[in-house]
Amino acid sequence: MTLARLLGPTDRPGPRTNLRALAITAAFAFVAVSLIGYGNSGCVSLVVWSSNEKSQLLQDIAEKYNDTGPTVDRRCVRVQVSTVASGDGEAALTRDWSPGDATRPDVWWPAATTWVLLLKEHRAERRLSDIIPAVYQKLIQSPLVIAMPEHMADAVKSSGEVVGWTWLLKFAQDPQGWSRYEKPWGHFRLGKTNPMISTSGLHALIGTYNAAAGTTGQLTPEDVRRDDVRAFVRGVERSVVHYGESVARFLDNLWNADDSGDALGYVSAVAVEEKHVFDYNRGNPESLLCDPLCPQVAPQEKLVAFYPSEGTLIADHPYVILNWVDSVHRQAAADFQRHLESDAIQRFQEEGFRDQNLSAGPGLSTKYFDRQPPRTRLLLPDPPLLAEIQASWSSLRKRAHVLIAIDVGRSMTTLAQEQSVTKLELAKRAASDAVGRLEPDDEVGLWTFSTNGDKPYREVLPIGPLGTGKSELARRIETLEAEDGTRQLFATVLAGFDHVRSRLAPDRINAVVVLGNGVDEGTQVNFYDLQSTLRRQSNDQRVRVFTLSYSAASSSQLRQLSEASPGAFYNAADPTKTIAKLMRDVISNF
């Protein structure tokens, strides 16, 4: 059984979790490295789960390490690295493995100790054994920063103001927006990832709580539950343009905006690790391997890192050899750790990480970074309170105003790859599960397209508060059936965009989500005109389009439409990814 198939929805009940926290257990975000045979079935296979921002570098280091012929107990060792988002890894590890399950990891290397503490808490809540050792090493580090486009950063620096969460909240609530600095960039807009999955999103949430409570020490339950503290956190969340499962989504959109000359229109600031700023500034928004050239050219408008004045948290990358490994794998993991600490540490510093002492490498230039360690390092809350803080986000986050459009064309009746059910059945299950993760005061509507009606789409349920009607929306999704209509993809996207825009909710994330399974079939709407319409929107009244493609044939155009809005594109035609996982990623934007 593959990881993607194995790690489907899991429940993680706890005394302080609510519906969204219970549901978002995205335990399946695996872009796994192919487990290719190495020519010797007797080798010790050391499986390492790595967080996104270092995984390609780690894969390269592991390949070179494997080439040196490491051995343990007279057996060769082969390190295999899989890319697993920290939050997804934490959610996956909250369950125990059973015989017949996919290969479990020997080493978990998330971005931060924060996830290790959450895992201990969530496994304890489920009365599972503790798989975290008493001692583990933290090999590399990267502080959370508030990153701003260079022109915006210069304007703020010139004012003499100090950047932190308190400054950000005041700026976000100022109706003058950038006019206060005599600049024409509209309102303040924050980019922030989903704290259920992403380290930067979780650390930004904790840092905001600290700023609201006025403490650099360990937060207390009384701090977190104060009305004024929660109002502060809610205020920061309201400045968000949209969320997302990874920093790469924001930085990809920012790079595309920069490429079209509108970097200052997409986002005013984004909460990310320092490492991400380093990667973005050299043309590597997805933190891939620059070997030797980076995937894209460097942006014209680079990012400048501000270290929150109230203090910040550090992504300290703990190398966790899990308790369930045997002595042979434990020794192999320890040998690989020693290699990382000695021979490989310089490569990590060259790639924008700091070492164990927070010493900066050569790439962290003083123009965009402070090479000195952050002046104030915040303390993590105790694990039970940490879990409560994470769960609280669902009640404090910015609400959604979303239209979902699902392709019900006859092509959706074909069997999904390596599945015994149709694409439509899987899409219905995924959509129902994903929408179930939203809150009662989120506003959601449902359309279908490739239908037989007079319009290119059919309204199944108008946009409105979910309220207690989640079951009704789930029922409507469940009753969807395939039709023989013409797939008017572009006309549906345009109609959905116009529909949401005509009912724009300024205090919400306004979006259209499109799940398509093929190319447009003769619609009267021109693709390039539609792309231009999405791109020409006012930045302060933007409707974002998130697209999910079930077909390689439609992937390119759906990607371009989502980038024009800008939203995000998800490729369900990729056999390594499941539609359920991708729909959860889509919903993580809200």
N, C-alpha and C positions, 0 to 999 in steps of 0.2 A: 504494500500500500504506500503510495507517495505521500510526502508531507502535505501537499496541497489538499489531497483527498482526505487524509487523516485528520487534519486539524481544522475541522469545521467549527460550527458554533459551539461554544462551551458556556456553561453557566458558572458564575463566580459570585454566589450570594454572600452577603456580609451584613453586619448590623447597621452600617451607615451607607450602603450603596443604594442608589435609586435606579429607576428603569434604564436610563441611558448608560450608567456605569455598569450595571449588570449585563447589558447587552453587548457593549463594545468590548469584545474580547478578541478582536482581530488576530486570531492565532494562526494565520495562514499567509502572511506576507512574505513568502519565500521566493527569492530569485535564486534558486539553489545552483551551486556549481555542479556540473555534470559529474556524477560519481563514476568516472571512467576507470576501468581496470588498469592497474599500473604494471601489469605483466607478472605479478607475484601475488597470488591469492593469500599467501601466508603472511603478508605484511600487516602490521598493526595500523588500522585506519583511525586516525585522530580527527574527529568531527568537531569543528569550531564554528559556532554561530557568532557572526560579527555584525555590529551595527552598520548602517548604510555608509556613513561618511568615511570610513576607513577600510571597507571591505575589499575594494579592488586593489588597494595598496597591499593589504594583508594577503590577498590571493597571490600577488606577485612575489611577496616575501616568502610565502609558503612554498611556492613552486621552486624558488631558488634554494630554499632550505631542503626540500625533498631531493634536489639534485646533489646535495652534499652527502647523501647516503646515511642519514641518521638511523640508529638502531637502538633497540631496547630489548634486553633479555634474549640477545642473539637473533632478533627478528627486525627486519626493516620497518621503518615508520613512514607513513604517508599522511601528511596533514591535508585535510579537505575543508575548505572554507565555504560556508553558505552565508548569503546576505539575508539578515533577519532584522527588521526594525526592532528597536529596543522594546517598545510597548507590545509588539506582536510576540516577541520572544518571551516576555514576562507572562503574557496571557497563555501562551502554549505550555509553559512550564508549570502552570498552576494545576496541571493534571498529571497523573502517573501514566507511564507507558505500559502497554500490555503486549504479550506475545503476538507477533504478527504485525505490530505497528511499524512505522517507518523508523529508520535509524535515529536514535536519540543523540543529542549532542553530548560530547565529553567535556567541552569547554564552552562556556557562555561568556562572550565579551561584549556586553552592552555598552552604551555611551556613558552611563553614569551609575554610581552606587544607588541613586534614587530608585532605580528599577529593582535592584537586588533587595532593598528594604521592602519594597512593595510585594515582591515575590514571597519573601518570608512571611509577611502579614497575610497575604491571600491564601497561601498554603496552610497556614495555621488556622485561618477561618474555616477551611475545608477539612481540617483535621488530617492533613497529609504530613508525611515525614519532611523534615528540614533537609533540603538538598544543597544548602549553601554552607560551605566550610566556615569554620570560625575565623580563619585568616585567609585573605586573598590580596594580591598585589594590584596597585593602581599604576599603570605603566606610563600613560600619557595623559595630558589634560588640555582642556579648552574652555575658557570662561564664556558664559552667556553675555552677549552684548546687545545693545540696541543699535542696529546698523542703519545708516541714513545715506541716501545719494549725496555725492560730494557737494553739489551746489547748495542743497538744503543744509547739510552739515556746516558749511561755511557761514550760511546766514545765521544759524543758531549760535555758532561760536562767536561771531561778530557781536551778538547781542550781550554776550557775557553770561548767558543763562546756563545753568547746570542741568545736564540731561539725566533724568531718572524717571521712575514711574509716576511720581507726583507731578513733575513737569509735564509728562506725557498726558496725564489725565486733564490737567488745566488747559493744555493746548487743544486737546481733542474736543473739549467742551466750549472752546472759544469760537463764537460764530464768525469772527473775523477770519479764522483760518490763517493761511500764510500771509494775508494782508497785514497782520501785526508786524511782520518783518518787511513789509512793502514788497512782497513777492506775489506773482500771479498764479500760484499753484493750487488754488482752491482750498478745500478743507483738509485737515490732517487725516491721514489714512494709515492704519497699522496693519502689517502682515504678521500673522501668528498661526502656529500650527496647533493641531489637536493634541491636548495633553494626555489623552488616553493612549496615544501611539508614539508621539514624538517627544524627545528629550527637551528640545528648546521650548516647546509649548508647555510642558510640565514645569520646567524651571522658571519660565516667565510667570506662570500662575503662582508658584510659591513666592517668587520675588515680589510680585504685586501684593500678595497677602502681607509680607513683611513690611513693605512700604506703607500699606494701609494701617497696619498696627503700630507703626512707628518704632520697630525694633529690629536690631541686627542679630539678636539672640534667637534662641529656639522658640518657635511659635508655640503657644499654648491653646488648648481647646477653647478657652475663654476669648482669646484673640480672634480665632477663626470664626466664632459664632456671633461676634458683635455685629449689630446692624450697620454701624457706620463703616466697618471694615468690608462687609459684603457689598455695600453700596459703592465703595471705592473700586473694588474688583469688577463689579458689574459695569461701572462707568468706563473702565479701561477696555473691557470686552466690547462695548458698544462702538468703539472706534475701529474695529476690525473690518477689513474689506471682505474677507472670507477666511475660513480656516483651511485645513489640508492635512493629509497624512504625512507629508514630508516637507522639509525646507526646500528640497529640489523643485517642488511645484512652484513655489513663490519665485525662486531665483530664475527658473526657466522663463516664467512670465515676465519678470523684470528684464532679463536679457533680451527677450523678444521686443519688449517695449523700447528698450535702449536702441535696438537695431533699427526701429522705425522712428527714432528721435523723440520718444515720449516716455523716457524713464521716470521723469518727475510726475507723470500723470497717473502711474499705476499705484505706487505706494510711497508714503512719506518715510516710513521706518519699518523694519522687520526685526523681530526678536529671533536671533540665531546664535549659534556658537561662533566664536572667533575664527575657527577653522573654515567655516562656510564662507565667511567674508574673504578670507585668503583665496579660497578656490574660485569664488565668483570673480574677483578682481583680475584673475589671469585667464578668464574665459572657460571656466570649468564649473558651471552652476550645479551639476549633478554629482560633483566630487568623484569623477571617474579618474582613471589613471592617465596622467600626462606622460606619454612615452614615445618620443620626447615632447611632442607638441600636444597642447590641450585640445579638447574636442572643438572649441569655438575660439574666435578671436576675443581678445579682452574687450570689455565694454567701454564705451566712451565715458559714461558716467559711473565711476567706481563708487564703492561703498566705503564709508568711514565708520569705524567701530567706536561707540560710546559705551563706557562701563557704568552701569546704573549707579547714580550717586548714593543710593540707599544701601548699596552692596549687591553682590551677585553670587550666583551659584556656579559651580565648576563641573563640567562634564569630565569626570576623572577616570573613565574607561577601566573599570575593574576586570581583571582577568580571573574568571571564576572557574576553577576546576570542580565540577559538580560532585557531590558526595556519592552518587551512584556508580561512579567509575571503578573498575578493578585496579589492582596495583600496577599492572602493566601499562594501562592507559594513563594512570596517574603519573607514572614516571615519564611517559612520552610527553604528556602535557607540560610537566615541569621542565623537561629539556627544551621544548619549544619556547617556553616562557623565558628561559635563560638566554636563548638566542635573540628574542625580541628585546630583552633588557640590555644586551651588549651590542651585538653586531648590527641590529636593525634600528636601534633607537634614533640614530642620526637621520635615517630616512624619514621617520615620522616628523622630526623637527623640520626637515627640509620641506615637508608637505603641509606646514602650517600648524602643527601641534606644538604644545609646550611639553617639557619633560616633567618628571616627577616633582621637581622643585619649582615648577611654573616658569622655568627659564625659557625665553623665546628663541626660536631658531632664526636663521638669516632672512626668511621670507616675510617676517612680521615687521615691516618697515614703519618708522615713526610717522610717516605721512598719513597712514591709515589706521595705525594701531598704537597702543601704549605698550612698549616692550617690558615695562615693569609689571610685576604681578598686580592684580586688582587690590586696591587698598583695603577693601572690606569684603571678606568672604562670609556669606551667610551660612548658618548651620541648618542642616536638614531637620525637619520635625521627626518626632518619634514615629515608628511605622504605622500605628493605628491612626494617628492624626494625619500622616501623609496620605493614607488611603482616603480619609475623609475629605481632605483638600482636593484630591483628584476627582472624587465623586461629586464634589460641590459644583464643579465646572458646568455640569449639565443644566443646573438651575440658574447659572449666572451668565452663560454664554449669550452671544447675540442670536436672536431668533431668525428663522428662515421663512421666506415667502417663495415657494418653489412649485414649479410645474414639471411633472414627470411625463414624458412621452415615450411610449413603448411601441416598437415595430411588431405588428401582429400579422405580417405577410406570410404567405404560404411557405416561404423558405425557412421560417422559424419552426416548422414541423420536422425538419431534419434532425437526426440525432446529434447531440453535442459530442465533441471529440472525446473518445474513451468513456462515453457515458451511455447508459441504457435508456435515457429519457431525452425528450426533445429540447431544443434550444429555448423554446417558449416556456416549457415547464420550469426549466432552470431559471430563466429570467424572472418568471412570476414568483418563484420561491425567494430569489435573491432580493427582488424589489420589496416584497412583503416584509422580509426580515430586516432590510435596511431601513425602511420607513418606520418600523417598529422601534427604532432607536431614537427617534425624534421625541419631542416633548408635546404635551397637549396644546400648548399655545404656539407651536410652530404651525405655519399655514402651508398646506400641500394640496395640489390638484393633480388629476390623472387624465391624460389623453392617450389614445391609440392612433396609429397611422398605418398606411397600407390597407385602408379600409374601402368599403364599397359605397360610401355615402357621397353626397354632393360636395362636401368639403374634403380637403386632403387629410383631415384628421377627424376623430370622433371624441367629444368630451364625455368621459366616463364619470368624472366627479369634479365639480368646480373647485377652484382654490378656496380654501377656508380653513379655520382652525381645526386641528385634529381633535381637540377636546377629548371626549370619551369615545370618539368615532373611529379609533384605530382599527377596531374589528371590522367596521363597515368598509374602510378602505382596503383592508386585507381581503375581505370577501369579494369586493369588486375586482381586485387584482386576480384572485383565484378563478373568477368566472370568465376571464379573458380567453377568447378562442381565436384561432388563426382564420384569416379571411383571404379572399382572392383579389383584393383591390390593388391598384397601382401604387407603388411606393413613391409618394411625393415628398421626399425627404427634405428638400430645400424649402418647399412651401410650408411644411409643418414646422420647421425650425423658425422661419420668419413669422408665421402666425403665432407660435408660442411666445416668441420674443415680444411681438407687439401686444399680445394679451397680458403678459406680466408687466410690461412697461406702462400700459394704460392703467394699471392698478398698483403702480409702484409704491412700495412701503419704505420710506426713507430710513426708518430705524431698524430695518431688517436686511438680511442678505437676500437679494432678489436674483433668482436664477431659473434657468430652464435646464432640465436633465434629459438627454436624448439617448435612448438605447436603440441602435440601428443595426440591421443585418444585411445591408447591401447598398448598392449605388442608387442614386436618384433615377427614377424612371419617367423622364419626360415632363417634369414639372415646368410651369411657366416662369418660375423664379430662377434668375441667373445666379450661378454660384458666386461669381466675382462681385455682383451687386450685393448679395447677401453678406459676403465677407466684409465689404466696405461699410455696409450699414452697421454691422456689429462693431467695427473698429472706430467709427465716427461718433460713438456715444459720448455724452458728457460724463466726465470722470465722477461727478458727484451724484449722478443718476443712472448708474450702470446696471444693466442686466447681464449677468454672466451665463455663458453657455458651457455646460459640462457634458461631454459626449463619451459614449461607451460603444465601441464597435465590436460586433460579433463576426465581422467579415473583413478579411484582408483587403477586399476590393474597395470598401468604403473608408478604410482607416485614414488614408491621406487627407481626404476632404474633411472628414469629421475632426481630424487633428487641427487643420487650418482654421476651421470655424471656431473651435474652442479657443485657439490662440488669439484669434481676432477679438474675442469678447472682453478681456481674456478670462477664461475659466481653466479647465484642464481636460485632457484627453486620456481615456483608459482603453487599453487594447485587450479585449476579451478573446480575440483571435489567437493570442499567444497561448500555446498549450501548457505553459508552465504556470499559468494563472487561472484561478477559478472565477466564475461570474459572481459568486457570492462574495468572495474577497473584494473584487473590484467594485461591486455596488456599495460595500461598506466603505471603501476608500472614497467613493463619490460622496456619500452621505457625511463623511468626516469633514467635508468642506463647510458644513453648516452647524 
